[in-house]
């Protein structure tokens, strides 16, 4: 299972840019979701572009 996460500051900024969510919704969901799931790979989406994240996922799959 692959989890996608990022710092709260990035979530807040993304909410602001999208403009279609209640402020604080993403941070609240993040706290709930990531508290009880166990991931094989947890990726911080604020540190790399999508194509690099895809490469990380493929590398993990190849190692199985």
Helices and strands as residue ranges (DSSP letters): E 2-5, H 8-18, H 25-36, E 41-44, H 50-62
